[in-house]
Amino acid sequence: GAYGTMQQTWKDAGCDHLQNVTNVRLAEYLIGMSTLIPMPQDYWPDDGVKWSVNVMEHRASKRHQGGHAFQVLLAESTPAYTADGSDGTFAVELSAKQMRTAIEREY
């Protein structure tokens, strides 16, 4: 669809098994749900916290495992992340493989 318009089928991804959902459908679903998704603590071990993310954008990428990149916001941490004195929100990219692995491990 056109940029900024959500496909009508985005909610369908929530009814299918993860392995049956394409990266594009998964990304649109996660953006549409605008939910916090807990990530494994070992994704950012140096931070000493467990992050939860919001998916903000996505794109096809030959550079990332799984052929897709998810732009996420590190939105919430347990315990609160205070190491750098910032407000604790950071944007990072995760590969499709990292995103799917996290969902499988955390859910």
N, CA, C and O atoms as CSV, one atom per row, in Angstrom:
chain,resi,resn,atom,element,x,y,z
A,1,GLY,N,N,0.802,-1.190,0.000
A,1,GLY,CA,C,0.000,0.000,0.000
A,1,GLY,C,C,0.846,1.254,0.000
A,1,GLY,O,O,2.071,1.188,0.102
A,2,ALA,N,N,0.202,2.377,-0.113
A,2,ALA,CA,C,0.887,3.662,-0.103
A,2,ALA,C,C,1.485,3.919,1.270
A,2,ALA,O,O,0.970,3.443,2.282
A,3,TYR,N,N,2.573,4.671,1.297
A,3,TYR,CA,C,3.228,4.991,2.560
A,3,TYR,C,C,2.234,5.652,3.508
A,3,TYR,O,O,1.489,6.549,3.111
A,4,GLY,N,N,2.228,5.217,4.729
A,4,GLY,CA,C,1.361,5.810,5.733
A,4,GLY,C,C,-0.046,5.238,5.764
A,4,GLY,O,O,-0.858,5.654,6.591
A,5,THR,N,N,-0.354,4.294,4.883
A,5,THR,CA,C,-1.662,3.656,4.924
A,5,THR,C,C,-1.491,2.203,5.328
A,5,THR,O,O,-0.622,1.502,4.811
A,6,MET,N,N,-2.308,1.769,6.234
A,6,MET,CA,C,-2.196,0.404,6.737
A,6,MET,C,C,-3.078,-0.532,5.914
A,6,MET,O,O,-4.236,-0.225,5.634
A,7,GLN,N,N,-2.525,-1.654,5.539
A,7,GLN,CA,C,-3.287,-2.644,4.798
A,7,GLN,C,C,-4.406,-3.203,5.685
A,7,GLN,O,O,-4.229,-3.367,6.892
A,8,GLN,N,N,-5.538,-3.486,5.082
A,8,GLN,CA,C,-6.682,-3.996,5.836
A,8,GLN,C,C,-6.394,-5.358,6.472
A,8,GLN,O,O,-7.020,-5.729,7.465
A,9,THR,N,N,-5.451,-6.095,5.902
A,9,THR,CA,C,-5.183,-7.448,6.388
A,9,THR,C,C,-4.159,-7.504,7.515
A,9,THR,O,O,-3.773,-8.599,7.924
A,10,TRP,N,N,-3.706,-6.366,8.029
A,10,TRP,CA,C,-2.638,-6.403,9.023
A,10,TRP,C,C,-3.023,-7.216,10.257
A,10,TRP,O,O,-2.165,-7.878,10.841
A,11,LYS,N,N,-4.292,-7.183,10.666
A,11,LYS,CA,C,-4.715,-7.910,11.867
A,11,LYS,C,C,-4.683,-9.417,11.679
A,11,LYS,O,O,-4.599,-10.159,12.657
A,12,ASP,N,N,-4.748,-9.884,10.424
A,12,ASP,CA,C,-4.746,-11.321,10.157
A,12,ASP,C,C,-3.487,-12.010,10.671
A,12,ASP,O,O,-3.523,-13.193,11.009
A,13,ALA,N,N,-2.387,-11.290,10.732
A,13,ALA,CA,C,-1.122,-11.885,11.182
A,13,ALA,C,C,-1.240,-12.400,12.614
A,13,ALA,O,O,-0.530,-13.334,12.985
A,14,GLY,N,N,-2.102,-11.827,13.411
A,14,GLY,CA,C,-2.270,-12.253,14.800
A,14,GLY,C,C,-2.965,-13.589,14.950
A,14,GLY,O,O,-2.979,-14.158,16.041
A,15,CYS,N,N,-3.546,-14.103,13.869
A,15,CYS,CA,C,-4.269,-15.376,13.912
A,15,CYS,C,C,-3.449,-16.533,13.344
A,15,CYS,O,O,-3.838,-17.693,13.482
A,16,ASP,N,N,-2.333,-16.230,12.715
A,16,ASP,CA,C,-1.513,-17.249,12.066
A,16,ASP,C,C,-0.307,-17.607,12.918
A,16,ASP,O,O,0.128,-16.820,13.758
A,17,HIS,N,N,0.233,-18.815,12.693
A,17,HIS,CA,C,1.483,-19.189,13.348
A,17,HIS,C,C,2.603,-18.316,12.803
A,17,HIS,O,O,2.596,-17.950,11.628
A,18,LEU,N,N,3.553,-17.988,13.646
A,18,LEU,CA,C,4.638,-17.081,13.274
A,18,LEU,C,C,5.352,-17.521,12.002
A,18,LEU,O,O,5.680,-16.692,11.154
A,19,GLN,N,N,5.595,-18.822,11.866
A,19,GLN,CA,C,6.325,-19.305,10.688
A,19,GLN,C,C,5.529,-19.137,9.392
A,19,GLN,O,O,6.101,-19.231,8.306
A,20,ASN,N,N,4.225,-18.890,9.489
A,20,ASN,CA,C,3.383,-18.712,8.306
A,20,ASN,C,C,3.165,-17.245,7.939
A,20,ASN,O,O,2.428,-16.945,7.000
A,21,VAL,N,N,3.795,-16.339,8.668
A,21,VAL,CA,C,3.607,-14.907,8.458
A,21,VAL,C,C,4.863,-14.335,7.810
A,21,VAL,O,O,5.971,-14.553,8.301
A,22,THR,N,N,4.696,-13.607,6.712
A,22,THR,CA,C,5.851,-12.986,6.058
A,22,THR,C,C,6.414,-11.871,6.944
A,22,THR,O,O,5.749,-11.398,7.866
A,23,ASN,N,N,7.631,-11.469,6.652
A,23,ASN,CA,C,8.246,-10.374,7.404
A,23,ASN,C,C,7.448,-9.082,7.275
A,23,ASN,O,O,7.306,-8.335,8.243
A,24,VAL,N,N,6.928,-8.821,6.075
A,24,VAL,CA,C,6.147,-7.600,5.862
A,24,VAL,C,C,4.869,-7.637,6.697
A,24,VAL,O,O,4.543,-6.659,7.370
A,25,ARG,N,N,4.148,-8.748,6.660
A,25,ARG,CA,C,2.913,-8.860,7.459
A,25,ARG,C,C,3.212,-8.779,8.945
A,25,ARG,O,O,2.477,-8.143,9.700
A,26,LEU,N,N,4.305,-9.432,9.368
A,26,LEU,CA,C,4.679,-9.382,10.783
A,26,LEU,C,C,4.975,-7.946,11.202
A,26,LEU,O,O,4.500,-7.488,12.241
A,27,ALA,N,N,5.750,-7.247,10.403
A,27,ALA,CA,C,6.096,-5.863,10.732
A,27,ALA,C,C,4.855,-4.981,10.789
A,27,ALA,O,O,4.687,-4.208,11.731
A,28,GLU,N,N,3.986,-5.091,9.791
A,28,GLU,CA,C,2.766,-4.277,9.777
A,28,GLU,C,C,1.873,-4.594,10.977
A,28,GLU,O,O,1.254,-3.700,11.554
A,29,TYR,N,N,1.814,-5.858,11.341
A,29,TYR,CA,C,1.031,-6.271,12.510
A,29,TYR,C,C,1.602,-5.649,13.784
A,29,TYR,O,O,0.865,-5.087,14.594
A,30,LEU,N,N,2.920,-5.754,13.952
A,30,LEU,CA,C,3.544,-5.232,15.170
A,30,LEU,C,C,3.446,-3.710,15.236
A,30,LEU,O,O,3.268,-3.147,16.317
A,31,ILE,N,N,3.560,-3.045,14.095
A,31,ILE,CA,C,3.381,-1.591,14.069
A,31,ILE,C,C,1.927,-1.252,14.396
A,31,ILE,O,O,1.662,-0.342,15.181
A,32,GLY,N,N,0.994,-1.979,13.800
A,32,GLY,CA,C,-0.427,-1.724,14.026
A,32,GLY,C,C,-0.855,-1.955,15.465
A,32,GLY,O,O,-1.699,-1.231,15.993
A,33,MET,N,N,-0.269,-2.965,16.098
A,33,MET,CA,C,-0.608,-3.264,17.489
A,33,MET,C,C,0.015,-2.243,18.442
A,33,MET,O,O,-0.467,-2.052,19.558
A,34,SER,N,N,1.077,-1.599,17.998
A,34,SER,CA,C,1.849,-0.639,18.804
A,34,SER,C,C,2.004,-1.107,20.250
A,34,SER,O,O,1.770,-0.361,21.201
A,35,THR,N,N,2.401,-2.352,20.376
A,35,THR,CA,C,2.572,-2.947,21.693
A,35,THR,C,C,4.045,-3.059,22.048
A,35,THR,O,O,4.902,-3.074,21.166
A,36,LEU,N,N,4.333,-3.137,23.318
A,36,LEU,CA,C,5.697,-3.383,23.770
A,36,LEU,C,C,5.996,-4.867,23.642
A,36,LEU,O,O,5.240,-5.708,24.129
A,37,ILE,N,N,7.095,-5.178,22.988
A,37,ILE,CA,C,7.492,-6.563,22.779
A,37,ILE,C,C,8.746,-6.821,23.593
A,37,ILE,O,O,9.785,-6.217,23.323
A,38,PRO,N,N,8.678,-7.709,24.588
A,38,PRO,CA,C,9.872,-7.980,25.396
A,38,PRO,C,C,10.939,-8.695,24.572
A,38,PRO,O,O,10.642,-9.607,23.801
A,39,MET,N,N,12.172,-8.266,24.749
A,39,MET,CA,C,13.310,-8.871,24.064
A,39,MET,C,C,14.135,-9.676,25.070
A,39,MET,O,O,14.144,-9.362,26.261
A,40,PRO,N,N,14.818,-10.700,24.599
A,40,PRO,CA,C,15.687,-11.452,25.507
A,40,PRO,C,C,16.783,-10.551,26.091
A,40,PRO,O,O,17.311,-9.678,25.403
A,41,GLN,N,N,17.109,-10.769,27.339
A,41,GLN,CA,C,18.112,-9.938,28.007
A,41,GLN,C,C,19.477,-10.057,27.337
A,41,GLN,O,O,20.274,-9.120,27.386
A,42,ASP,N,N,19.753,-11.205,26.710
A,42,ASP,CA,C,21.065,-11.383,26.094
A,42,ASP,C,C,21.222,-10.631,24.768
A,42,ASP,O,O,22.291,-10.699,24.161
A,43,TYR,N,N,20.195,-9.917,24.299
A,43,TYR,CA,C,20.339,-9.101,23.086
A,43,TYR,C,C,21.231,-7.889,23.355
A,43,TYR,O,O,21.985,-7.480,22.473
A,44,TRP,N,N,21.161,-7.319,24.534
A,44,TRP,CA,C,21.993,-6.178,24.913
A,44,TRP,C,C,22.589,-6.444,26.292
A,44,TRP,O,O,22.230,-5.775,27.261
A,45,PRO,N,N,23.496,-7.417,26.386
A,45,PRO,CA,C,24.010,-7.832,27.700
A,45,PRO,C,C,24.775,-6.736,28.436
A,45,PRO,O,O,24.761,-6.701,29.666
A,46,ASP,N,N,25.437,-5.847,27.713
A,46,ASP,CA,C,26.217,-4.796,28.375
A,46,ASP,C,C,25.339,-3.767,29.077
A,46,ASP,O,O,25.806,-3.065,29.974
A,47,ASP,N,N,24.073,-3.670,28.678
A,47,ASP,CA,C,23.171,-2.697,29.296
A,47,ASP,C,C,22.734,-3.131,30.695
A,47,ASP,O,O,22.387,-2.292,31.526
A,48,GLY,N,N,22.752,-4.446,30.956
A,48,GLY,CA,C,22.357,-4.943,32.270
A,48,GLY,C,C,20.866,-4.842,32.538
A,48,GLY,O,O,20.436,-4.902,33.690
A,49,VAL,N,N,20.077,-4.690,31.489
A,49,VAL,CA,C,18.619,-4.597,31.640
A,49,VAL,C,C,17.954,-5.458,30.575
A,49,VAL,O,O,18.602,-5.911,29.632
A,50,LYS,N,N,16.669,-5.676,30.735
A,50,LYS,CA,C,15.845,-6.375,29.740
A,50,LYS,C,C,14.997,-5.318,29.055
A,50,LYS,O,O,14.192,-4.648,29.701
A,51,TRP,N,N,15.177,-5.166,27.746
A,51,TRP,CA,C,14.462,-4.149,26.985
A,51,TRP,C,C,13.159,-4.689,26.406
A,51,TRP,O,O,13.051,-5.871,26.079
A,52,SER,N,N,12.178,-3.809,26.285
A,52,SER,CA,C,10.973,-4.051,25.500
A,52,SER,C,C,10.971,-3.009,24.394
A,52,SER,O,O,11.358,-1.859,24.604
A,53,VAL,N,N,10.525,-3.434,23.200
A,53,VAL,CA,C,10.617,-2.548,22.045
A,53,VAL,C,C,9.256,-2.308,21.409
A,53,VAL,O,O,8.325,-3.096,21.575
A,54,ASN,N,N,9.163,-1.198,20.674
A,54,ASN,CA,C,8.049,-0.900,19.779
A,54,ASN,C,C,8.607,-0.903,18.361
A,54,ASN,O,O,9.639,-0.282,18.104
A,55,VAL,N,N,7.945,-1.588,17.443
A,55,VAL,CA,C,8.356,-1.556,16.043
A,55,VAL,C,C,7.816,-0.269,15.429
A,55,VAL,O,O,6.626,0.032,15.527
A,56,MET,N,N,8.714,0.485,14.793
A,56,MET,CA,C,8.335,1.781,14.219
A,56,MET,C,C,8.280,1.741,12.687
A,56,MET,O,O,7.379,2.321,12.081
A,57,GLU,N,N,9.237,1.061,12.070
A,57,GLU,CA,C,9.341,0.987,10.616
A,57,GLU,C,C,9.932,-0.369,10.251
A,57,GLU,O,O,10.392,-1.116,11.115
A,58,HIS,N,N,9.911,-0.669,8.962
A,58,HIS,CA,C,10.544,-1.898,8.490
A,58,HIS,C,C,10.910,-1.733,7.034
A,58,HIS,O,O,10.364,-0.877,6.338
A,59,ARG,N,N,11.841,-2.560,6.573
A,59,ARG,CA,C,12.253,-2.502,5.172
A,59,ARG,C,C,12.937,-3.804,4.795
A,59,ARG,O,O,13.492,-4.497,5.648
A,60,ALA,N,N,12.893,-4.129,3.507
A,60,ALA,CA,C,13.656,-5.270,3.004
A,60,ALA,C,C,15.138,-4.918,3.117
A,60,ALA,O,O,15.521,-3.765,2.916
A,61,SER,N,N,15.962,-5.900,3.437
A,61,SER,CA,C,17.386,-5.650,3.615
A,61,SER,C,C,18.182,-6.908,3.323
A,61,SER,O,O,17.956,-7.950,3.939
A,62,LYS,N,N,19.097,-6.815,2.401
A,62,LYS,CA,C,19.975,-7.947,2.113
A,62,LYS,C,C,21.055,-8.091,3.169
A,62,LYS,O,O,21.691,-9.139,3.275
A,63,ARG,N,N,21.261,-7.050,3.944
A,63,ARG,CA,C,22.301,-7.014,4.976
A,63,ARG,C,C,21.884,-7.751,6.263
A,63,ARG,O,O,22.743,-8.187,7.028
A,64,HIS,N,N,20.603,-7.885,6.495
A,64,HIS,CA,C,20.104,-8.454,7.742
A,64,HIS,C,C,19.663,-9.900,7.557
A,64,HIS,O,O,19.110,-10.261,6.518
A,65,GLN,N,N,19.913,-10.735,8.583
A,65,GLN,CA,C,19.467,-12.129,8.542
A,65,GLN,C,C,17.957,-12.164,8.423
A,65,GLN,O,O,17.251,-11.456,9.140
A,66,GLY,N,N,17.464,-12.994,7.511
A,66,GLY,CA,C,16.031,-13.075,7.277
A,66,GLY,C,C,15.564,-12.131,6.191
A,66,GLY,O,O,14.390,-12.155,5.823
A,67,GLY,N,N,16.466,-11.285,5.658
A,67,GLY,CA,C,16.139,-10.423,4.533
A,67,GLY,C,C,15.277,-9.220,4.851
A,67,GLY,O,O,14.694,-8.618,3.949
A,68,HIS,N,N,15.186,-8.862,6.119
A,68,HIS,CA,C,14.324,-7.749,6.505
A,68,HIS,C,C,14.905,-7.078,7.744
A,68,HIS,O,O,15.496,-7.740,8.597
A,69,ALA,N,N,14.733,-5.759,7.839
A,69,ALA,CA,C,15.168,-5.003,9.010
A,69,ALA,C,C,13.952,-4.384,9.688
A,69,ALA,O,O,13.056,-3.858,9.027
A,70,PHE,N,N,13.935,-4.454,11.001
A,70,PHE,CA,C,12.884,-3.839,11.812
A,70,PHE,C,C,13.507,-2.682,12.585
A,70,PHE,O,O,14.418,-2.889,13.386
A,71,GLN,N,N,13.022,-1.468,12.348
A,71,GLN,CA,C,13.470,-0.307,13.118
A,71,GLN,C,C,12.627,-0.287,14.386
A,71,GLN,O,O,11.406,-0.145,14.320
A,72,VAL,N,N,13.272,-0.427,15.534
A,72,VAL,CA,C,12.537,-0.484,16.797
A,72,VAL,C,C,13.019,0.603,17.747
A,72,VAL,O,O,14.137,1.107,17.645
A,73,LEU,N,N,12.150,0.935,18.655
A,73,LEU,CA,C,12.470,1.875,19.718
A,73,LEU,C,C,12.637,1.069,20.998
A,73,LEU,O,O,11.723,0.360,21.420
A,74,LEU,N,N,13.811,1.184,21.612
A,74,LEU,CA,C,13.999,0.560,22.923
A,74,LEU,C,C,13.220,1.431,23.896
A,74,LEU,O,O,13.717,2.453,24.368
A,75,ALA,N,N,12.002,1.020,24.189
A,75,ALA,CA,C,11.045,1.897,24.841
A,75,ALA,C,C,10.997,1.758,26.360
A,75,ALA,O,O,10.693,2.721,27.064
A,76,GLU,N,N,11.293,0.574,26.859
A,76,GLU,CA,C,11.135,0.336,28.295
A,76,GLU,C,C,12.156,-0.697,28.728
A,76,GLU,O,O,12.435,-1.645,27.994
A,77,SER,N,N,12.711,-0.519,29.909
A,77,SER,CA,C,13.678,-1.493,30.401
A,77,SER,C,C,13.370,-1.860,31.847
A,77,SER,O,O,12.804,-1.079,32.611
A,78,THR,N,N,13.768,-3.086,32.188
A,78,THR,CA,C,13.624,-3.577,33.554
A,78,THR,C,C,14.979,-4.109,33.995
A,78,THR,O,O,15.483,-5.049,33.380
A,79,PRO,N,N,15.588,-3.551,35.029
A,79,PRO,CA,C,15.210,-2.298,35.710
A,79,PRO,C,C,15.444,-1.089,34.790
A,79,PRO,O,O,15.917,-1.242,33.663
A,80,ALA,N,N,15.115,0.090,35.273
A,80,ALA,CA,C,15.273,1.300,34.457
A,80,ALA,C,C,16.733,1.477,34.056
A,80,ALA,O,O,17.634,1.351,34.885
A,81,TYR,N,N,16.956,1.769,32.779
A,81,TYR,CA,C,18.306,1.980,32.248
A,81,TYR,C,C,18.741,3.406,32.533
A,81,TYR,O,O,18.081,4.358,32.117
A,82,THR,N,N,19.848,3.552,33.241
A,82,THR,CA,C,20.320,4.888,33.610
A,82,THR,C,C,21.798,5.091,33.322
A,82,THR,O,O,22.375,6.091,33.747
A,83,ALA,N,N,22.418,4.165,32.612
A,83,ALA,CA,C,23.869,4.176,32.453
A,83,ALA,C,C,24.424,5.416,31.760
A,83,ALA,O,O,25.531,5.850,32.076
A,84,ASP,N,N,23.679,5.994,30.823
A,84,ASP,CA,C,24.251,7.107,30.063
A,84,ASP,C,C,23.620,8.458,30.379
A,84,ASP,O,O,23.969,9.459,29.753
A,85,GLY,N,N,22.704,8.505,31.329
A,85,GLY,CA,C,22.090,9.765,31.719
A,85,GLY,C,C,21.025,10.274,30.766
A,85,GLY,O,O,20.514,11.378,30.953
A,86,SER,N,N,20.672,9.485,29.733
A,86,SER,CA,C,19.642,9.921,28.788
A,86,SER,C,C,18.263,9.551,29.332
A,86,SER,O,O,18.138,9.032,30.441
A,87,ASP,N,N,17.237,9.826,28.537
A,87,ASP,CA,C,15.878,9.469,28.966
A,87,ASP,C,C,15.597,7.979,28.782
A,87,ASP,O,O,14.530,7.497,29.164
A,88,GLY,N,N,16.543,7.252,28.201
A,88,GLY,CA,C,16.391,5.801,28.109
A,88,GLY,C,C,15.631,5.291,26.908
A,88,GLY,O,O,15.234,4.126,26.902
A,89,THR,N,N,15.408,6.103,25.891
A,89,THR,CA,C,14.785,5.606,24.666
A,89,THR,C,C,15.789,5.715,23.519
A,89,THR,O,O,16.403,6.762,23.315
A,90,PHE,N,N,15.945,4.631,22.783
A,90,PHE,CA,C,16.926,4.560,21.707
A,90,PHE,C,C,16.316,3.833,20.522
A,90,PHE,O,O,15.539,2.896,20.705
A,91,ALA,N,N,16.656,4.249,19.312
A,91,ALA,CA,C,16.214,3.563,18.105
A,91,ALA,C,C,17.341,2.664,17.617
A,91,ALA,O,O,18.489,3.097,17.515
A,92,VAL,N,N,17.011,1.414,17.315
A,92,VAL,CA,C,17.985,0.452,16.803
A,92,VAL,C,C,17.323,-0.383,15.716
A,92,VAL,O,O,16.100,-0.378,15.574
A,93,GLU,N,N,18.139,-1.099,14.954
A,93,GLU,CA,C,17.614,-2.012,13.953
A,93,GLU,C,C,17.840,-3.447,14.396
A,93,GLU,O,O,18.910,-3.804,14.888
A,94,LEU,N,N,16.819,-4.251,14.212
A,94,LEU,CA,C,16.912,-5.686,14.457
A,94,LEU,C,C,16.631,-6.404,13.142
A,94,LEU,O,O,15.837,-5.936,12.326
A,95,SER,N,N,17.282,-7.534,12.945
A,95,SER,CA,C,17.004,-8.337,11.760
A,95,SER,C,C,15.706,-9.112,11.965
A,95,SER,O,O,15.219,-9.258,13.087
A,96,ALA,N,N,15.160,-9.603,10.856
A,96,ALA,CA,C,13.959,-10.441,10.942
A,96,ALA,C,C,14.235,-11.652,11.825
A,96,ALA,O,O,13.381,-12.054,12.615
A,97,LYS,N,N,15.419,-12.229,11.695
A,97,LYS,CA,C,15.771,-13.395,12.509
A,97,LYS,C,C,15.777,-13.033,13.994
A,97,LYS,O,O,15.247,-13.786,14.811
A,98,GLN,N,N,16.364,-11.898,14.353
A,98,GLN,CA,C,16.379,-11.475,15.763
A,98,GLN,C,C,14.960,-11.239,16.278
A,98,GLN,O,O,14.629,-11.639,17.394
A,99,MET,N,N,14.140,-10.603,15.482
A,99,MET,CA,C,12.768,-10.291,15.901
A,99,MET,C,C,11.963,-11.571,16.105
A,99,MET,O,O,11.281,-11.732,17.117
A,100,ARG,N,N,12.050,-12.471,15.140
A,100,ARG,CA,C,11.307,-13.738,15.237
A,100,ARG,C,C,11.814,-14.596,16.403
A,100,ARG,O,O,11.020,-15.202,17.122
A,101,THR,N,N,13.122,-14.644,16.585
A,101,THR,CA,C,13.696,-15.404,17.696
A,101,THR,C,C,13.210,-14.842,19.027
A,101,THR,O,O,12.852,-15.595,19.932
A,102,ALA,N,N,13.200,-13.537,19.141
A,102,ALA,CA,C,12.736,-12.904,20.381
A,102,ALA,C,C,11.279,-13.236,20.667
A,102,ALA,O,O,10.926,-13.556,21.802
A,103,ILE,N,N,10.435,-13.162,19.651
A,103,ILE,CA,C,9.009,-13.462,19.833
A,103,ILE,C,C,8.844,-14.927,20.252
A,103,ILE,O,O,8.070,-15.235,21.158
A,104,GLU,N,N,9.571,-15.818,19.593
A,104,GLU,CA,C,9.486,-17.250,19.946
A,104,GLU,C,C,9.968,-17.502,21.365
A,104,GLU,O,O,9.361,-18.295,22.085
A,105,ARG,N,N,11.039,-16.850,21.783
A,105,ARG,CA,C,11.591,-17.069,23.122
A,105,ARG,C,C,10.752,-16.440,24.218
A,105,ARG,O,O,10.617,-17.004,25.304
A,106,GLU,N,N,10.186,-15.270,23.939
A,106,GLU,CA,C,9.455,-14.543,24.983
A,106,GLU,C,C,7.988,-14.900,25.064
A,106,GLU,O,O,7.342,-14.637,26.078
A,107,TYR,N,N,7.447,-15.499,24.007
A,107,TYR,CA,C,6.033,-15.881,24.018
A,107,TYR,C,C,5.907,-17.369,23.866
A,107,TYR,O,O,4.795,-17.896,23.851
